[in-house]
Amino acid sequence: MRSLKRSGLSRASLLTGIAALAALLVAAPAAHAADTPLRDLAAAKGKVIGTAVTGSELTGTYGAIAGAQFNSLTPGNAMKWGSVEPTQGTYNWTEADQIVAFAQAHNQQVRGHTLVWHSQNPSWLTNGTWTPAQLGTLLRNHITTEVTRYQGKLAAWDVVNEPFNEDGTYRSTLWYNGLGSDYIAQALTAARAADPSAKLYINDYNVEGVNAKSTALYNLVKSLKDRGVPIDGVGLQAHLVLGQVPSTLQQNIQRFADLGVDVAITELDIRMQLPATDAKLTQQAADYKAVLAACVAVTRCAGVTVWGFTDSDSWIPDVFSGYGAATPYDENYAPKPAYHAIATALGGSSTPPTGACTATYSVTSQWNAGFTGQVRIACSGASLSSWKVSWTYGAGQQITQAWNATCTQAGTAVSCANASYNGTVSNGGSVTFGFNASWSGSNPLPTVTLG
């Protein structure tokens, strides 16, 4: 959907340069060097985890993270009509080629974005006076030229971007006004002819949950399939606001899948009102986890792409005044709680950096045949969106009941996980749970493991 910040002497470029210089002095980025890369976790689930990128920044720390953590790249701006054909008949493929080459070198997919949109078109196109026949020819020629150039190199294309208004009516655009709604079928047909192997998508925003707009998209896809028009998937952009992940997200993904098309979360970011706080970052982590979990739960959800992985390269502050901190990494390329939440949703460990969160076991009272125990989980320098602790008893102790956690015991091994209401532990916060247990003879304190 939206532009990443453009290259030049921007805050993003300056931070990239500083980070690259720092990488010569210290190991970078060490904050998650020991974690399993997101791309490996996603691949194990049969999913894509992608990011939108700016080609000129694919060096230094930015390039290292983009290459190591993601198995798919989306050009933020480089493949849009205004970028590739700023003057009619004169093409500039430099940045697009750079991103494709980077992806090939790092064994990554590329998602083309976007062929037909109402925005970021060249002025010669938007200011021209075209008959329907001329406009149709321009549309088909542009798609044929661009898709043919990257034939066999791209996994998918966002062929048509944002065709609907919020109420489900068609957006008034150059294409709709000149060609009617059939411009969508024309675009998909031309893209299929140019590259039969690429997956073809229609992409839009505010269609993540079940609503009038997503239902219009659903009806369009059903109609296209009934007509035999090539359509392989729908993209749900997912530019979300903190705490507002639609409750019908998974249901919506599933209903599109039931039509026989793939679904992708294509432009995920979750913005918050600044300044960011530990509580907001913890909520953001829970939101990211919810989106990833919804995709993981549906077989035909192809995967999730974040719209820029670092706050230094995010479009949000420039468009939504007072909002930001929307991506999984902060402006200094440190992974935020959202990063760890994505990893957890993809089946990775939820264990925070060593020592950042701890679990402490204590006995609060004891009598002849039993005792009451408590475990306190506290974080400093990290946060948790869920937790699990375990220990092994050494003197035959046996848990008889627990509260504020779900505990199971098999022999001497005990495992306790958070309840539905207390999985979140903010940076600087803590939660406790308790239990009663029996004992006989001695009651030594066990060593507790978090994670």
DRENVO-563408 format. One record per residue (C-alpha): residue number from 1; residue in one letter; chain; x, y, z. Coordinates in Angstrom, 3 decimals, padded with zeros to 6 digits. Layout:
<recs>
REC  resi  resn  chain         u         v         w
REC   NUM     A      A         X         Y         Z
...
</recs>
This chain:
<recs>
REC  resi  resn  chain         u         v         w
REC     1     M      A   000.000   000.000   000.000
REC     2     R      A   002.073   002.874   001.325
REC     3     S      A   005.565   004.134   000.627
REC     4     L      A   008.460   003.331   002.845
REC     5     K      A   010.449   006.427   003.600
REC     6     R      A   012.321   007.512   000.519
REC     7     S      A   016.110   007.288   000.394
REC     8     G      A   018.459   010.276   000.657
REC     9     L      A   019.760   012.176   003.654
REC    10     S      A   016.898   010.949   005.778
REC    11     R      A   016.772   009.846   009.362
REC    12     A      A   016.713   006.263   008.113
REC    13     S      A   019.869   006.720   006.003
REC    14     L      A   021.702   008.471   008.818
REC    15     L      A   020.825   005.727   011.273
REC    16     T      A   021.905   003.110   008.732
REC    17     G      A   025.284   004.768   008.375
REC    18     I      A   025.755   005.050   012.116
REC    19     A      A   024.736   001.444   012.627
REC    20     A      A   027.092   000.263   009.891
REC    21     L      A   029.972   002.147   011.520
REC    22     A      A   029.074   000.695   014.895
REC    23     A      A   029.123  -002.773   013.394
REC    24     L      A   032.842  -002.332   012.760
REC    25     L      A   033.407  -001.742   016.446
REC    26     V      A   031.048  -004.219   018.093
REC    27     A      A   029.232  -007.364   017.078
REC    28     A      A   025.902  -006.454   015.461
REC    29     P      A   023.094  -007.003   016.030
REC    30     A      A   023.723  -009.115   019.118
REC    31     A      A   020.281  -008.694   020.652
REC    32     H      A   018.938  -011.807   018.961
REC    33     A      A   022.007  -013.486   017.527
REC    34     A      A   021.224  -016.720   019.352
REC    35     D      A   017.589  -016.878   018.262
REC    36     T      A   016.427  -019.102   015.418
REC    37     P      A   015.902  -016.713   012.463
REC    38     L      A   012.286  -015.877   011.748
REC    39     R      A   012.657  -017.209   008.203
REC    40     D      A   013.654  -020.650   009.495
REC    41     L      A   010.731  -020.739   011.899
REC    42     A      A   008.341  -019.682   009.127
REC    43     A      A   009.731  -022.222   006.678
REC    44     A      A   009.184  -024.987   009.220
REC    45     K      A   005.495  -023.961   009.255
REC    46     G      A   005.323  -023.776   005.458
REC    47     K      A   004.887  -020.001   005.660
REC    48     V      A   006.535  -016.882   004.328
REC    49     I      A   007.819  -014.175   006.655
REC    50     G      A   008.661  -011.128   004.595
REC    51     T      A   009.489  -007.467   004.809
REC    52     A      A   009.164  -004.454   002.566
REC    53     V      A   012.561  -002.909   001.837
REC    54     T      A   014.242   000.153   000.404
REC    55     G      A   016.865  -000.994  -002.098
REC    56     S      A   019.429   001.693  -001.363
REC    57     E      A   019.573   000.633   002.281
REC    58     L      A   020.307  -003.058   001.718
REC    59     T      A   023.776  -002.756   003.232
REC    60     G      A   025.234  -002.757   006.734
REC    61     T      A   023.006  -003.762   009.610
REC    62     Y      A   019.805  -003.119   007.631
REC    63     G      A   020.912  -005.490   004.908
REC    64     A      A   022.178  -008.070   007.383
REC    65     I      A   018.829  -008.251   009.186
REC    66     A      A   016.811  -008.208   005.963
REC    67     G      A   018.842  -011.104   004.605
REC    68     A      A   019.042  -013.182   007.760
REC    69     Q      A   015.538  -012.869   009.207
REC    70     F      A   013.183  -012.861   006.209
REC    71     N      A   012.526  -015.287   003.356
REC    72     S      A   010.606  -012.815   001.202
REC    73     L      A   011.126  -009.192   000.151
REC    74     T      A   008.617  -006.662  -001.164
REC    75     P      A   009.957  -003.526  -002.866
REC    76     G      A   008.426  -000.643  -000.956
REC    77     N      A   008.434   001.732  -003.930
REC    78     A      A   010.752   000.404  -006.605
REC    79     M      A   008.207  -001.479  -008.740
REC    80     K      A   005.413   001.096  -008.728
REC    81     W      A   004.541   002.675  -012.061
REC    82     G      A   005.871   006.103  -011.142
REC    83     S      A   009.238   004.578  -010.219
REC    84     V      A   009.761   002.328  -013.225
REC    85     E      A   008.382   004.597  -015.983
REC    86     P      A   008.636   008.220  -014.823
REC    87     T      A   008.634   009.380  -018.455
REC    88     Q      A   006.527   007.563  -021.015
REC    89     G      A   008.653   004.945  -022.734
REC    90     T      A   011.696   005.571  -020.498
REC    91     Y      A   012.274   002.974  -017.804
REC    92     N      A   014.276   002.909  -014.594
REC    93     W      A   014.730  -000.593  -013.202
REC    94     T      A   017.778   000.142  -011.046
REC    95     E      A   016.309  -000.238  -007.561
REC    96     A      A   013.919  -003.020  -008.524
REC    97     D      A   016.786  -005.002  -010.064
REC    98     Q      A   018.887  -004.365  -006.952
REC    99     I      A   016.211  -005.814  -004.662
REC   100     V      A   015.689  -008.858  -006.887
REC   101     A      A   019.441  -009.497  -006.988
REC   102     F      A   019.689  -009.194  -003.205
REC   103     A      A   016.824  -011.643  -002.784
REC   104     Q      A   018.393  -014.143  -005.157
REC   105     A      A   021.708  -013.898  -003.294
REC   106     H      A   019.919  -014.576   000.013
REC   107     N      A   017.594  -017.333  -001.228
REC   108     Q      A   014.500  -015.175  -000.780
REC   109     Q      A   011.236  -014.810  -002.657
REC   110     V      A   010.183  -011.455  -004.093
REC   111     R      A   006.631  -010.142  -003.990
REC   112     G      A   006.016  -007.608  -006.761
REC   113     H      A   004.235  -004.454  -005.631
REC   114     T      A   002.222  -003.076  -007.347
REC   115     L      A   001.109  -003.057  -010.990
REC   116     V      A  -002.219  -001.176  -010.951
REC   117     W      A  -002.929   001.459  -008.302
REC   118     H      A  -004.558   004.855  -008.063
REC   119     S      A  -001.479   006.363  -006.395
REC   120     Q      A   002.234   006.854  -007.216
REC   121     N      A   001.570   006.927  -010.939
REC   122     P      A   003.691   009.112  -013.266
REC   123     S      A   002.336   012.545  -014.071
REC   124     W      A   002.306   011.814  -017.797
REC   125     L      A  -000.227   009.071  -017.094
REC   126     T      A  -002.446   010.854  -014.596
REC   127     N      A  -002.452   014.157  -016.489
REC   128     G      A  -003.096   012.599  -019.883
REC   129     T      A  -006.386   012.482  -021.761
REC   130     W      A  -007.073   008.926  -022.827
REC   131     T      A  -009.862   007.137  -024.598
REC   132     P      A  -010.931   003.831  -023.033
REC   133     A      A  -009.110   001.979  -025.795
REC   134     Q      A  -005.901   003.927  -025.189
REC   135     L      A  -006.155   003.466  -021.446
REC   136     G      A  -006.663  -000.278  -021.817
REC   137     T      A  -003.622  -000.487  -024.068
REC   138     L      A  -001.502   001.474  -021.591
REC   139     L      A  -002.598  -000.797  -018.775
REC   140     R      A  -001.863  -004.027  -020.612
REC   141     N      A   001.441  -002.801  -022.036
REC   142     H      A   002.699  -001.660  -018.641
REC   143     I      A   001.839  -004.973  -017.007
REC   144     T      A   003.326  -006.971  -019.867
REC   145     T      A   006.561  -004.970  -019.834
REC   146     E      A   007.138  -005.148  -016.092
REC   147     V      A   006.004  -008.688  -015.432
REC   148     T      A   007.908  -010.038  -018.433
REC   149     R      A   011.104  -008.389  -017.195
REC   150     Y      A   010.914  -010.389  -013.964
REC   151     Q      A   009.349  -013.531  -015.414
REC   152     G      A   010.320  -016.554  -013.325
REC   153     K      A   012.027  -014.380  -010.699
REC   154     L      A   009.021  -013.295  -008.606
REC   155     A      A   006.808  -015.533  -006.513
REC   156     A      A   003.773  -013.241  -006.534
REC   157     W      A   002.427  -009.908  -007.744
REC   158     D      A   000.034  -007.479  -006.119
REC   159     V      A  -001.598  -006.943  -009.485
REC   160     V      A  -004.438  -004.653  -008.417
REC   161     N      A  -004.082  -002.518  -005.320
REC   162     E      A  -006.888  -000.926  -003.273
REC   163     P      A  -009.852  -001.118  -005.659
REC   164     F      A  -012.558  -000.493  -003.025
REC   165     N      A  -013.973   002.276  -000.879
REC   166     E      A  -014.743   001.593   002.775
REC   167     D      A  -018.401   000.860   002.024
REC   168     G      A  -017.515  -001.775  -000.556
REC   169     T      A  -018.174   000.338  -003.648
REC   170     Y      A  -015.483   000.656  -006.292
REC   171     R      A  -012.975   003.451  -005.743
REC   172     S      A  -013.171   006.242  -008.320
REC   173     T      A  -009.792   006.053  -010.087
REC   174     L      A  -008.246   006.601  -013.488
REC   175     W      A  -008.791   002.910  -014.181
REC   176     Y      A  -012.327   002.476  -012.889
REC   177     N      A  -013.532   005.737  -014.436
REC   178     G      A  -012.016   004.870  -017.807
REC   179     L      A  -012.524   001.120  -018.036
REC   180     G      A  -015.128   000.197  -015.420
REC   181     S      A  -014.623  -002.613  -012.944
REC   182     D      A  -013.400  -004.888  -015.734
REC   183     Y      A  -009.982  -003.211  -015.527
REC   184     I      A  -009.306  -005.718  -012.747
REC   185     A      A  -009.933  -008.727  -014.992
REC   186     Q      A  -007.899  -007.137  -017.788
REC   187     A      A  -004.963  -006.587  -015.435
REC   188     L      A  -005.017  -010.126  -014.055
REC   189     T      A  -005.284  -011.636  -017.525
REC   190     A      A  -002.328  -009.612  -018.805
REC   191     A      A  -000.217  -010.547  -015.777
REC   192     R      A  -000.939  -014.255  -016.214
REC   193     A      A   000.070  -014.113  -019.865
REC   194     A      A   003.336  -012.365  -018.985
REC   195     D      A   004.317  -014.821  -016.229
REC   196     P      A   002.221  -017.976  -015.881
REC   197     S      A   004.187  -019.083  -012.792
REC   198     A      A   003.689  -016.023  -010.542
REC   199     K      A   000.802  -015.953  -008.041
REC   200     L      A  -001.586  -013.089  -008.805
REC   201     Y      A  -003.179  -011.129  -005.953
REC   202     I      A  -005.641  -008.343  -005.311
REC   203     N      A  -004.444  -006.290  -002.325
REC   204     D      A  -006.357  -003.864  -000.077
REC   205     Y      A  -006.458  -002.323   003.400
REC   206     N      A  -009.149  -002.401   006.088
REC   207     V      A  -010.205  -005.807   004.771
REC   208     E      A  -008.619  -007.801   007.597
REC   209     G      A  -011.870  -008.514   009.425
REC   210     V      A  -015.325  -009.344   008.108
REC   211     N      A  -016.895  -006.041   007.032
REC   212     A      A  -018.488  -004.357   004.021
REC   213     K      A  -015.163  -003.766   002.291
REC   214     S      A  -013.821  -007.290   002.773
REC   215     T      A  -017.176  -008.731   001.688
REC   216     A      A  -016.977  -006.700  -001.520
REC   217     L      A  -013.503  -008.133  -002.092
REC   218     Y      A  -014.827  -011.615  -001.347
REC   219     N      A  -017.643  -011.190  -003.872
REC   220     L      A  -015.203  -009.861  -006.487
REC   221     V      A  -012.868  -012.835  -006.077
REC   222     K      A  -015.787  -015.260  -006.286
REC   223     S      A  -017.021  -013.561  -009.450
REC   224     L      A  -013.583  -013.607  -011.056
REC   225     K      A  -013.164  -017.291  -010.319
REC   226     D      A  -016.625  -018.050  -011.684
REC   227     R      A  -015.658  -016.234  -014.902
REC   228     G      A  -012.355  -018.062  -015.213
REC   229     V      A  -010.268  -014.917  -014.678
REC   230     P      A  -006.853  -015.806  -013.213
REC   231     I      A  -006.759  -014.939  -009.514
REC   232     D      A  -004.581  -016.803  -007.023
REC   233     G      A  -004.850  -014.844  -003.824
REC   234     V      A  -005.902  -011.852  -001.779
REC   235     G      A  -003.622  -009.601   000.209
REC   236     L      A  -004.805  -008.190   003.531
REC   237     Q      A  -002.552  -005.223   004.179
REC   238     A      A  -003.022  -005.074   007.964
REC   239     H      A  -001.941  -001.526   008.756
REC   240     L      A  -003.369  -001.850   012.258
REC   241     V      A  -003.736   000.309   015.356
REC   242     L      A  -002.559  -000.861   018.763
REC   243     G      A  -005.132  -003.087   020.455
REC   244     Q      A  -007.392  -003.245   017.404
REC   245     V      A  -006.655  -006.578   015.726
REC   246     P      A  -010.043  -007.585   014.263
REC   247     S      A  -011.639  -010.436   016.188
REC   248     T      A  -012.810  -011.919   012.868
REC   249     L      A  -009.338  -011.989   011.271
REC   250     Q      A  -008.942  -015.768   011.199
REC   251     Q      A  -012.567  -016.239   010.133
REC   252     N      A  -012.015  -013.813   007.274
REC   253     I      A  -008.802  -015.521   006.157
REC   254     Q      A  -010.617  -018.847   006.201
REC   255     R      A  -013.569  -017.672   004.098
REC   256     F      A  -011.233  -016.484   001.340
REC   257     A      A  -009.292  -019.748   001.574
REC   258     D      A  -012.579  -021.605   001.171
REC   259     L      A  -013.007  -019.871  -002.197
REC   260     G      A  -009.870  -021.696  -003.340
REC   261     V      A  -007.397  -018.809  -003.177
REC   262     D      A  -004.367  -018.121  -001.038
REC   263     V      A  -004.329  -015.336   001.527
REC   264     A      A  -001.341  -013.247   002.565
REC   265     I      A  -000.896  -010.590   005.212
REC   266     T      A   001.029  -008.213   002.998
REC   267     E      A   001.855  -004.968   004.829
REC   268     L      A   001.638  -005.577   008.567
REC   269     D      A   002.501  -002.824   010.988
REC   270     I      A   000.846  -001.905   014.286
REC   271     R      A   001.102   001.764   015.171
REC   272     M      A   000.798   003.325   018.590
REC   273     Q      A   000.453   006.850   019.899
REC   274     L      A   003.890   008.065   020.918
REC   275     P      A   005.763   007.910   023.149
REC   276     A      A   006.103   004.147   023.257
REC   277     T      A   005.856   002.663   026.743
REC   278     D      A   006.515  -000.802   028.092
REC   279     A      A   002.777  -001.400   028.376
REC   280     K      A   002.200  -000.344   024.754
REC   281     L      A   005.078  -002.473   023.496
REC   282     T      A   003.694  -005.444   025.397
REC   283     Q      A   000.262  -004.898   023.846
REC   284     Q      A   001.871  -004.542   020.430
REC   285     A      A   003.633  -007.869   020.944
REC   286     A      A   000.314  -009.518   021.763
REC   287     D      A  -001.209  -007.962   018.626
REC   288     Y      A   001.596  -009.174   016.369
REC   289     K      A   001.300  -012.618   017.902
REC   290     A      A  -002.460  -012.655   017.251
REC   291     V      A  -002.023  -011.761   013.579
REC   292     L      A   000.694  -014.357   013.038
REC   293     A      A  -001.320  -016.990   014.894
REC   294     A      A  -004.367  -016.364   012.693
REC   295     C      A  -002.266  -016.938   009.592
REC   296     V      A  -000.557  -020.032   011.003
REC   297     A      A  -003.983  -021.508   011.803
REC   298     V      A  -005.168  -021.433   008.168
REC   299     T      A  -003.375  -023.715   005.727
REC   300     R      A  -003.916  -021.426   002.725
REC   301     C      A  -002.529  -018.376   004.491
REC   302     A      A   000.762  -018.096   002.628
REC   303     G      A   002.463  -015.921   005.206
REC   304     V      A   003.005  -012.473   006.636
REC   305     T      A   005.016  -009.503   005.388
REC   306     V      A   005.817  -006.608   007.706
REC   307     W      A   005.806  -003.189   006.069
REC   308     G      A   009.379  -002.358   006.954
REC   309     F      A   011.046  -004.129   009.854
REC   310     T      A   012.598  -001.127   011.600
REC   311     D      A   010.976   002.020   012.958
REC   312     S      A   013.652   004.095   011.187
REC   313     D      A   012.212   003.050   007.815
REC   314     S      A   008.499   003.239   008.627
REC   315     W      A   005.969   005.407   006.815
REC   316     I      A   003.766   005.820   009.886
REC   317     P      A   005.258   008.962   011.539
REC   318     D      A   005.121   010.871   008.252
REC   319     V      A   001.441   010.091   007.671
REC   320     F      A  -000.124   009.669   011.125
REC   321     S      A   000.912   012.599   013.285
REC   322     G      A   001.897   011.535   016.782
REC   323     Y      A   002.002   007.828   015.924
REC   324     G      A   004.885   005.471   015.287
REC   325     A      A   006.912   002.584   016.743
REC   326     A      A   004.918   000.305   014.438
REC   327     T      A   007.480  -002.339   013.420
REC   328     P      A   009.264  -005.268   015.128
REC   329     Y      A   012.613  -003.419   015.479
REC   330     D      A   013.334  -000.032   017.003
REC   331     E      A   015.231   002.744   015.214
REC   332     N      A   018.547   001.306   016.402
REC   333     Y      A   017.782  -002.141   014.976
REC   334     A      A   017.138  -003.697   018.380
REC   335     P      A   014.348  -006.298   018.335
REC   336     K      A   011.277  -005.204   020.277
REC   337     P      A   008.846  -007.478   022.143
REC   338     A      A   006.945  -007.697   018.840
REC   339     Y      A   009.894  -009.518   017.272
REC   340     H      A   009.872  -012.156   019.995
REC   341     A      A   006.084  -012.455   019.692
REC   342     I      A   006.399  -013.177   015.966
REC   343     A      A   008.993  -015.832   016.751
REC   344     T      A   006.731  -017.405   019.354
REC   345     A      A   003.744  -017.474   016.987
REC   346     L      A   005.917  -019.233   014.415
REC   347     G      A   006.841  -021.911   016.917
REC   348     G      A   010.035  -020.423   018.292
REC   349     S      A   011.021  -020.061   021.907
REC   350     S      A   009.380  -017.324   023.935
REC   351     T      A   012.445  -017.171   026.160
REC   352     P      A   013.633  -013.543   026.502
REC   353     P      A   017.319  -012.527   026.521
REC   354     T      A   019.269  -014.369   029.197
REC   355     G      A   018.674  -012.894   032.617
REC   356     A      A   016.103  -010.345   031.453
REC   357     C      A   013.209  -012.311   032.957
REC   358     T      A   013.496  -014.576   035.978
REC   359     A      A   011.330  -017.003   037.955
REC   360     T      A   011.803  -017.261   041.730
REC   361     Y      A   010.391  -020.134   043.792
REC   362     S      A   009.571  -019.706   047.469
REC   363     V      A   007.685  -021.492   050.253
REC   364     T      A   005.297  -019.070   051.946
REC   365     S      A   003.972  -021.450   054.624
REC   366     Q      A   004.527  -025.040   055.735
REC   367     W      A   002.885  -027.563   058.071
REC   368     N      A   003.254  -031.242   058.983
REC   369     A      A   002.064  -032.768   055.715
REC   370     G      A   001.929  -029.869   053.307
REC   371     F      A   003.032  -026.415   052.251
REC   372     T      A   002.065  -023.418   050.151
REC   373     G      A   004.480  -022.345   047.449
REC   374     Q      A   004.747  -019.318   045.188
REC   375     V      A   006.599  -018.486   041.986
REC   376     R      A   007.277  -014.874   040.992
REC   377     I      A   008.086  -014.076   037.372
REC   378     A      A   009.732  -010.683   036.890
REC   379     C      A   011.227  -008.918   033.864
REC   380     S      A   013.856  -006.197   033.554
REC   381     G      A   015.092  -005.412   030.058
REC   382     A      A   012.454  -007.498   028.259
REC   383     S      A   008.784  -008.375   028.377
REC   384     L      A   006.681  -011.501   027.941
REC   385     S      A   003.372  -012.102   026.186
REC   386     S      A   003.158  -015.599   027.705
REC   387     W      A   005.192  -017.686   030.127
REC   388     K      A   005.876  -021.211   031.282
REC   389     V      A   008.019  -022.413   034.169
REC   390     S      A   009.195  -025.871   035.160
REC   391     W      A   011.117  -027.561   037.913
REC   392     T      A   011.913  -030.999   039.304
REC   393     Y      A   011.201  -031.902   042.906
REC   394     G      A   013.898  -033.730   044.816
REC   395     A      A   012.030  -035.028   047.879
REC   396     G      A   008.744  -036.423   046.628
REC   397     Q      A   006.698  -033.228   046.902
REC   398     Q      A   003.346  -033.381   045.115
REC   399     I      A   001.217  -030.407   043.984
REC   400     T      A  -002.441  -030.732   044.963
REC   401     Q      A  -003.874  -027.462   043.638
REC   402     A      A  -002.707  -024.253   041.935
REC   403     W      A  -004.045  -020.767   041.271
REC   404     N      A  -003.170  -018.084   038.716
REC   405     A      A  -001.525  -020.788   036.603
REC   406     T      A  -002.214  -024.159   035.040
REC   407     C      A   000.117  -026.716   036.594
REC   408     T      A   000.735  -030.346   035.745
REC   409     Q      A   003.030  -032.847   037.452
REC   410     A      A   004.410  -036.089   036.031
REC   411     G      A   006.502  -037.917   038.579
REC   412     T      A   008.900  -035.343   039.969
REC   413     A      A   008.620  -032.981   036.956
REC   414     V      A   006.327  -029.941   037.303
REC   415     S      A   005.248  -027.564   034.538
REC   416     C      A   003.148  -024.413   035.047
REC   417     A      A   001.872  -022.028   032.355
REC   418     N      A   000.112  -018.696   032.582
REC   419     A      A  -003.639  -018.403   032.902
REC   420     S      A  -005.594  -016.626   030.156
REC   421     Y      A  -005.475  -013.336   032.034
REC   422     N      A  -001.871  -013.049   033.281
REC   423     G      A   000.441  -014.073   030.447
REC   424     T      A   001.692  -010.527   029.933
REC   425     V      A   004.708  -009.441   031.968
REC   426     S      A   005.857  -005.937   031.087
REC   427     N      A   009.426  -004.711   031.270
REC   428     G      A   009.845  -003.875   034.952
REC   429     G      A   006.694  -005.800   035.912
REC   430     S      A   005.987  -009.119   037.565
REC   431     V      A   003.280  -011.735   038.115
REC   432     T      A   002.959  -014.458   040.727
REC   433     F      A   001.133  -017.724   041.023
REC   434     G      A   000.702  -020.063   043.948
REC   435     F      A   000.013  -023.684   044.790
REC   436     N      A  -000.510  -026.107   047.628
REC   437     A      A   001.511  -029.312   047.805
REC   438     S      A   002.203  -032.252   050.067
REC   439     W      A   005.622  -033.210   051.452
REC   440     S      A   007.179  -035.702   053.770
REC   441     G      A   010.507  -035.554   055.534
REC   442     S      A   012.116  -032.610   053.739
REC   443     N      A   011.164  -029.789   051.417
REC   444     P      A   014.229  -028.486   049.534
REC   445     L      A   013.734  -025.592   047.092
REC   446     P      A   013.988  -026.723   043.446
REC   447     T      A   015.695  -024.833   040.620
REC   448     V      A   013.057  -023.198   038.395
REC   449     T      A   013.462  -022.821   034.638
REC   450     L      A   011.593  -020.095   032.733
REC   451     G      A   010.717  -020.760   029.123
</recs>
